[in-house]
Each structure stands twice: as C-alpha cells, then as structure tokens.
Amino acid sequence: MAGLLAACGSDPNEIHNTTPVPTGLEVITSGPVATDTTTAVADAATTVANTTAAATTDAATTVAATTAANTTAAATTAATTTAPATATAVATTKVPATTAPATATAKPAVAAATKPAVKQGVLLEPMSWEHQTWNNCAPMSIIYALSYYGVKLTQEECGKALRPNQGTNNTANTGDKHVAGEEILDYVRGKGFMINMVENGSFDTLRALLSAGIPVITQQWLLVGDEIGHYRVARGYDTSTNVIIFNDAMADGPKTVVSTATQEILWKGYDHRFFPVYTAKQEATVKAILGPDFDRATNIDRATTAAEKYTEASPKDIDGWRNLGYLYYAQGDCKSALNVWEQHLTKMLVPGPNGPYNHFLWYQLWPVECYNKLGNYQQVIKIAPNEITQAKIYAEMRYEYAFALMNTGRKPEAVDQLKKALLDDQYYKPALTLLDKLQVS
C-alpha cells in the first residue's frame, strides 16, 4: 500500500540552524547494540510481537491545528535552528544494550512494561549526521536513527536500496522522488530493528519515546508554506523552551532546534505521523507508551475518528482533508476516500506549474489507487500522464497507469508503462508482478 509518499527535493542547507541547543539536557545513550547488522538481525529473531503490554497510555491526540493565517504568519520563521557542537548534560542514562543469543530455540514473550516518566529534557547521543543528496531525506533519516544504536550505513548504500534511481550527478528532478512509509518499515526491519508507522501522534508521545531512549522519524512538510514532503529524526526535546531537537538532512548541521509551534504546522500536514525505531528489548516500553496505537489497524481507526472530528471543526483547513482521505484509504474505504478527494481536495488545491493538483499527487497516490480499485480506469488514464510527465521518475504512478490501461484493453501501452516503471525503480514489485501476470519478460 503506497498511498502516501514523501521526498525532499531541494538543495541541502535550505534549513539554517540558528538556535542553540538548550543546556542542561539529560543525555541518553543506547550502548553498543550492534557492531554490524548481523548481530542486530540475530537479536531481532527473538522478538514476539503478539504480547499486549499491561500498561495503558494517553490517547495520542492531535495538537490543535494552526489556521491558514497562522501558517502564513509563520512562513517567515525558520523551520529549524541549531546547535553548538555539544550540549551540556546534567546526567547520562544508558539504555540496555541488545545482545543476540547464539541460537534461538524458542521465542519468549515480551514482558509488559510500565509507561516511563517523561523527563524535562533529553538529548540522544551519539547520532551521525551528514548532508543529504537530492531527495535522500528518508535514507538519511534511517541512517541517523540506526547510528544511535551503533549501526553504520552509507548514504549511497541506503539511498540505492530505497531509491534505486538516484538520478544523474545529483541533479534536481532526475531521480526517484518517492519513499513510502512502508518502504522505511521494510528497510529498518531488514536491518534487525523494530519500527512502527503511527498516525495522529502528539508531542507528549514523542517526548515519552525520546525519554525512553528511542529515536523517532517524523514525516512532515519541509518548510512552512511549502508542498515538499520530508522525513527527519527527533533526537531530543526541552519542555522549558517548548522545542524539539532533530537531525535533519536538509539543515546545515546536526541538532536542529524547532519550536513545537512550527513543528505543529509542518507535522499536521502528514497527520502527525511518526516512526519509533527501537530494539527487541525496548518493545514492551514502546507498547506501554503507544497503548492501543501500537496496533496499526486500531491506530488507523482511532486516527480516522480524530480526523473526522477535526474536519467538522475546521472544514477550511486542507490538511484535515488530506489526512482524512488518506485514512479512509488506509481503512480500505475507497468510496469515502474519493468522496473527500472529489468534494473537498480537488476544490481546495491551488493549480500550479505542475498541473491542476500541483504537487499533491506526487506525495498522495491514494486517489489514483482508489480509482483503480473501484474500476474507474478512465479517471486514472486522465490523471496519470501529466503526473508522470512532471515528476519524470515515478514508478508508482506508471504502475497505476499501466493497470488502468490493461483493464481497458490497451495491453501494449500497459506493458510499455510497466517497463518504464522498472527503469524508474528496478525493484518495484507490483510492476514485476503485473509483467509476470501478462507473461512479459
């Protein structure tokens, strides 16, 4: 389920770190979890994901939305800030290291844990940082998060795995722009770690995870007033100044400090989505913090209810409709999702140089997927060509276009689009599967 994608196609150094990291933060270190991915994978083999934590947690409620007027006013505010090279620490907490057993003869149940206390301010150390190349915010966010646990990955290695088409000489608009949340899940789990994709997050939940020594990838807009999707890693916070500390590949250095007010504007456009990255031994703690939202289906249902209430209260905020449409799609309710698309989003989106929906369909593929699922292939055939032309590299859209062509008797054109999809992303499984179904090598 691609549905929702993100990229970050702007020049590095677009975000300038100007605010220093607060002093007096408690430094939390992970300990030597793994020296290579083999150790991490072996450790993850002992994990059982079916035990329910005894503790409960506060519902992850969405922070009250910022109005369009607030967004405009905040557009001149730097979305991030930063950091002296080091922060003054008053204490150091060690998260227990993960050790792989020599053999795994049985999978032990995950012990229940209580929800940990939230500290006044923390900073996760150490964590690597380097500039991203074009559209590599997702690979770099994974690299940052896993580096906290001692895993060393290169941007080239991770980038090619998530975005096989890296473009030409790091030039704008020549490579794949899209990394779905599900691709992040698969990659991190493949390295032996655990990760969740959670909707309708809150700053309270974010602080609780960071207090427990767990880095969190967040998905948001790149800048206030922008339409570029972006990933970065939350690695600390300070409650006294209401800031979150990130490692952001689009910044000009590590430890980017962002006010919660600015992060709220950026984050609500992606339903306050977040991805905690953790070890098997931290699973019970994550369950205690997330409560019912640890289960993806339950989380989607709860987030949908929250989004419905939000759109009723703030019907003019396009972010609410973006989120609700996606959540209906994630529930498998394409009829309701397309009602949001046709009755609200198509009327609220401002046309731009990229077409009637500007960048929307670069990052939100679900309307096209839903048209195909409901058999409205002509709408896909109408929409897809412009999005492919503008994005240039877009395997996911080519696949949807090919699917619609195939179902309207245009097999040769469908095959052509599928082959081009594999030029865009040689590992894109839906295109490979459909070509095999069509008995095309």
C-alpha positions in Angstrom: 0.0 0.0 0.0 1.9 3.0 -1.2 -0.9 5.6 -0.8 1.3 8.2 0.9 4.8 9.1 -0.2 7.4 11.7 0.7 10.6 13.2 -0.7 12.7 16.3 -0.1 13.8 17.6 -3.4 15.5 20.9 -2.6 19.1 21.9 -2.1 20.9 20.9 1.1 21.5 23.7 3.5 18.0 25.1 2.9 17.3 24.9 6.7 19.6 27.0 8.7 20.5 26.2 12.3 20.4 29.4 14.2 19.0 28.5 17.7 21.4 26.8 20.1 20.6 23.5 21.7 19.3 24.2 25.2 21.8 23.4 28.0 21.2 21.0 30.9 19.6 18.3 28.9 19.9 14.7 30.1 22.0 12.8 27.6 20.7 9.3 26.8 22.9 6.8 25.1 21.9 3.5 23.6 25.0 1.4 24.4 26.7 -0.9 21.9 23.6 -2.5 20.5 25.3 -3.9 17.4 28.6 -3.6 15.6 27.0 -4.8 12.4 23.6 -5.7 11.1 24.1 -9.4 11.5 24.1 -9.0 15.3 21.0 -6.9 15.2 19.2 -9.3 13.0 20.1 -12.2 15.3 18.7 -10.3 18.2 15.5 -9.4 16.4 14.9 -13.1 15.8 13.9 -13.4 19.5 11.2 -10.9 19.2 7.5 -11.8 19.6 5.1 -9.1 18.5 1.9 -10.5 19.8 2.0 -9.8 23.6 -0.1 -6.9 24.7 1.5 -4.5 27.2 -0.3 -4.3 30.5 0.1 -0.5 30.7 -2.1 1.9 29.1 -1.3 5.3 27.7 -2.9 8.6 27.0 -4.6 8.7 23.6 -2.3 10.3 21.1 -4.4 13.4 20.4 -3.6 15.8 17.7 -2.4 19.2 18.8 -5.0 21.9 17.9 -4.4 22.8 14.3 -2.9 26.1 13.2 -5.1 28.1 10.9 -4.1 29.2 7.4 -3.5 32.7 8.8 -1.1 31.3 11.3 0.7 29.4 8.7 1.2 32.5 6.6 2.4 34.4 9.6 4.9 31.6 10.4 6.2 31.4 6.9 9.0 33.8 7.7 10.1 31.8 10.7 12.9 29.4 10.2 11.6 25.9 10.5 14.7 24.8 12.4 17.6 26.0 14.2 20.5 24.7 16.0 23.2 23.7 17.8 26.5 24.1 19.2 28.6 21.0 18.7 27.8 19.6 22.1 25.1 20.1 24.7 25.8 20.5 28.4 24.5 17.3 30.1 23.5 17.0 33.8 23.1 13.3 33.7 23.7 10.3 31.5 21.2 7.4 31.2 22.1 4.2 29.5 19.5 2.2 27.6 20.2 -1.6 28.0 22.2 -3.0 25.1 20.8 -5.7 22.9 22.7 -9.0 22.7 22.0 -11.7 20.2 21.7 -15.2 21.5 23.9 -17.9 19.9 20.8 -19.9 19.0 17.1 -19.1 19.2 15.2 -22.3 20.1 12.1 -20.5 21.3 10.6 -17.1 21.0 10.0 -15.7 24.5 7.0 -13.5 25.3 7.7 -9.8 25.6 7.4 -8.7 29.2 4.9 -5.9 30.0 6.4 -2.6 31.0 5.0 0.5 32.6 4.9 3.8 30.8 8.2 5.6 31.7 8.2 9.0 33.2 8.7 11.9 30.8 11.9 13.9 31.7 12.2 17.7 31.5 14.6 17.5 28.5 16.8 14.9 26.8 19.2 14.5 24.0 20.0 11.2 22.4 23.7 10.6 21.8 25.6 9.7 19.7 24.0 10.2 16.3 25.7 10.7 13.0 24.9 13.5 10.6 25.7 14.4 7.0 24.0 16.4 4.3 21.7 14.5 2.0 21.9 14.4 -1.7 18.7 15.1 -3.7 15.6 13.5 -2.3 17.5 11.3 0.2 15.8 12.5 3.4 14.3 9.1 4.0 17.6 7.2 3.6 19.4 9.7 5.8 16.7 9.6 8.5 17.2 5.8 8.7 20.9 6.3 8.8 20.6 8.8 11.7 18.3 6.6 13.7 20.3 3.4 13.4 23.6 5.2 14.0 22.3 5.9 17.5 22.4 2.1 18.0 25.8 1.7 16.6 24.9 0.7 13.1 27.0 2.3 10.3 25.4 2.7 6.9 26.4 4.9 4.0 24.1 7.3 2.1 24.9 5.6 -1.1 24.1 2.1 0.3 20.8 3.2 1.9 19.8 5.6 -0.9 20.1 2.9 -3.6 18.1 0.4 -1.6 15.2 2.9 -1.1 15.6 4.9 -4.2 17.4 2.7 -6.8 17.1 5.5 -9.4 19.3 8.2 -7.8 19.3 10.5 -10.8 22.1 12.0 -12.8 25.0 13.6 -11.0 22.8 14.6 -8.0 20.8 16.9 -10.3 17.3 18.1 -9.4 14.3 16.2 -10.9 16.4 13.4 -12.4 15.8 10.7 -9.8 13.1 8.9 -7.9 11.4 11.4 -5.5 9.3 9.0 -3.6 9.8 6.8 -0.5 6.7 5.4 1.1 6.4 4.8 4.9 6.1 1.1 4.2 9.5 1.1 2.5 11.0 2.6 5.6 9.4 -0.1 7.7 10.8 -2.9 5.4 14.3 -1.5 5.4 14.6 -0.9 9.1 13.2 -4.4 9.9 15.6 -5.9 7.4 18.4 -4.4 9.5 17.1 -6.3 12.5 15.4 -3.5 14.3 11.8 -2.8 15.1 9.7 0.1 13.9 6.1 1.2 13.8 4.2 3.6 11.5 1.8 5.6 13.7 -0.8 8.2 12.8 -2.2 11.1 14.8 0.8 11.5 17.1 1.3 14.0 19.8 4.2 15.9 21.4 3.5 14.0 24.6 4.0 10.7 22.9 7.1 12.0 21.1 8.6 13.1 24.4 7.8 9.8 26.1 9.6 7.8 23.4 12.6 10.1 23.5 12.7 9.9 27.3 12.9 6.1 26.9 15.9 6.5 24.6 14.1 5.8 21.4 14.8 7.9 18.3 11.7 8.8 16.2 11.5 9.5 12.5 8.8 12.1 11.8 7.1 12.9 8.5 6.1 16.5 7.7 6.4 19.3 5.2 9.9 20.5 4.5 9.1 24.2 5.2 6.2 26.3 6.4 4.1 27.2 3.3 5.9 24.5 1.2 4.5 21.5 -0.6 7.5 19.2 -0.3 7.2 16.2 1.9 10.1 15.5 4.3 11.5 13.0 6.8 13.8 13.8 9.7 14.7 12.3 13.1 13.6 13.6 16.5 16.5 13.0 18.9 15.7 15.3 21.9 13.5 18.0 23.4 13.3 20.6 26.1 10.0 21.3 27.8 11.1 24.5 29.4 11.5 26.1 26.0 9.0 24.0 24.0 11.4 22.8 21.4 12.1 19.5 19.6 15.7 18.7 18.6 16.1 17.0 15.2 18.8 15.6 13.0 17.7 17.0 9.6 19.5 16.2 6.4 18.3 19.4 4.8 19.9 21.6 7.6 23.4 22.9 7.7 24.4 20.8 10.6 23.2 18.4 13.3 20.9 19.1 16.3 18.3 21.3 14.6 16.1 23.0 17.1 12.4 23.5 16.2 9.7 25.1 18.2 6.7 23.0 18.9 4.5 25.7 17.3 6.5 25.5 14.0 6.6 21.7 14.1 2.9 21.6 14.6 2.3 23.5 11.4 4.7 21.2 9.5 3.6 17.9 11.1 -0.2 18.2 10.8 0.0 18.1 7.0 1.1 14.5 7.4 -1.4 13.6 10.2 1.4 13.9 12.9 2.9 10.6 11.5 5.9 9.1 13.3 8.1 6.0 13.2 9.8 5.0 16.5 12.9 2.9 15.8 13.8 0.5 18.6 15.3 -2.8 19.6 13.5 -6.0 20.6 14.3 -5.4 24.3 12.6 -2.0 24.0 9.4 -3.4 22.6 7.5 -3.6 25.8 8.3 0.0 26.6 7.1 1.1 23.2 3.9 -0.8 23.7 3.4 0.9 27.1 3.9 4.3 25.5 1.7 3.8 22.4 -1.0 1.8 24.1 -3.8 0.8 21.7 -2.0 2.7 18.9 0.7 0.1 18.9 -1.6 -1.9 16.7 -1.7 -0.4 13.2 -5.4 -1.2 12.4 -6.5 0.2 15.8 -4.4 3.3 15.3 -5.9 3.9 11.8 -9.4 3.6 13.2 -8.7 6.0 16.1 -6.9 8.5 13.8 -9.8 8.4 11.3 -12.3 9.3 14.1 -10.0 12.2 15.2 -9.7 13.4 11.6 -13.4 13.3 11.1 -13.9 15.5 14.1 -11.2 17.8 13.0 -12.6 18.4 9.5 -16.0 19.1 11.1 -14.5 21.7 13.4 -12.0 23.1 10.8 -13.6 22.5 7.3 -11.4 25.1 5.6 -8.1 23.5 6.6 -6.9 21.4 3.7 -4.6 19.4 5.9 -7.5 17.9 7.7 -9.0 16.7 4.4 -5.6 15.4 3.2 -5.4 13.3 6.3 -9.0 12.1 6.3 -8.8 11.0 2.7 -5.6 9.0 3.3 -7.0 7.4 6.4 -10.2 6.3 4.7 -8.0 4.7 2.0 -5.8 3.0 4.7 -9.1 1.6 6.1 -9.9 0.1 2.7 -12.8 2.6 2.2 -12.0 3.9 -1.2 -15.5 5.2 -1.7 -15.2 7.6 1.2 -11.6 8.4 0.3 -12.7 9.5 -3.2 -15.6 11.5 -1.8 -13.0 13.5 0.2 -10.9 13.9 -3.0 -13.7 14.9 -5.3 -15.8 17.0 -2.9 -13.1 18.8 -1.0 -9.5 18.4 -2.1 -9.9 19.0 -5.8 -11.8 22.2 -5.0 -9.2 23.4 -2.4 -6.0 22.6 -4.2 -4.4 25.5 -5.9 -3.2 24.8 -9.5 0.4 25.3 -10.2 3.2 24.8 -12.7 2.8 21.0 -12.2 -0.8 20.9 -13.2 -4.3 21.2 -11.6 -3.2 19.5 -8.4 0.3 20.9 -8.2 2.5 18.5 -6.1 -0.4 16.8 -4.3 -0.3 13.5 -6.3 3.5 13.3 -6.0 3.0 12.6 -2.3 -0.6 11.3 -2.1 -1.1 8.5 -4.5 -4.2 7.1 -2.9 -6.8 8.9 -5.2 -5.4 7.2 -8.2 -5.1 3.8 -6.4 -8.7 4.1 -5.3 -10.0 4.9 -8.8 -8.3 1.7 -10.0 -9.7 -0.3 -7.1 -13.2 0.9 -7.9 -12.8 0.3 -11.6 -12.9 3.9 -12.7 -9.9 3.4 -15.0 -10.7 6.4 -17.3 -10.0 8.8 -14.4 -6.6 7.2 -13.9 -5.9 7.4 -17.7 -6.9 11.1 -17.5 -4.8 12.0 -14.4 -1.6 9.9 -14.7 0.1 11.2 -17.8 0.6 14.7 -16.5 1.9 13.5 -13.1 4.4 11.2 -14.9 5.5 14.0 -17.2 6.0 16.5 -14.4 7.6 14.1 -11.9 9.7 12.4 -14.6 10.6 9.4 -12.4 7.5 7.9 -10.8 7.3 4.1 -10.8 4.2 4.0 -8.6 2.2 6.3 -10.9 3.4 4.4 -14.0 2.1 1.2 -12.4 -1.3 2.6 -11.7 -1.5 4.0 -15.3 -0.5 0.6 -16.7 -3.1 -1.2 -14.5 -5.8 1.1 -15.9 -4.6 0.7 -19.5 -4.5 -3.1 -19.1 -8.1 -3.1 -17.8 -9.3 -1.1 -20.8 -7.8 -3.4 -23.5 -4.6 -1.4 -24.1 -2.1 -4.2 -23.2 0.8 -3.0 -25.4 0.7 0.5 -23.8 0.4 -1.1 -20.4 3.5 -3.2 -20.9 5.4 -0.1 -22.1 4.5 1.7 -18.9 5.4 -1.2 -16.7 8.8 -1.5 -18.3 9.4 2.2 -17.8 8.3 1.8 -14.2 11.1 -0.7 -13.8 13.5 1.8 -15.3 12.4 4.2 -12.6 12.7 1.6 -9.9 14.1 -1.8 -10.9 12.9 -3.4 -7.6 9.3 -2.2 -7.8 7.4 -5.4 -7.0 3.9 -4.5 -8.3 5.3 -3.8 -11.8 7.3 -7.0 -11.8 4.3 -9.0 -10.7 2.0 -7.5 -13.3 4.5 -8.1 -16.1 4.8 -11.7 -15.0 1.0 -12.0 -15.0 0.9 -10.6 -18.5 3.6 -13.1 -19.4 6.1 -10.5 -20.4 9.8 -10.9 -19.7 
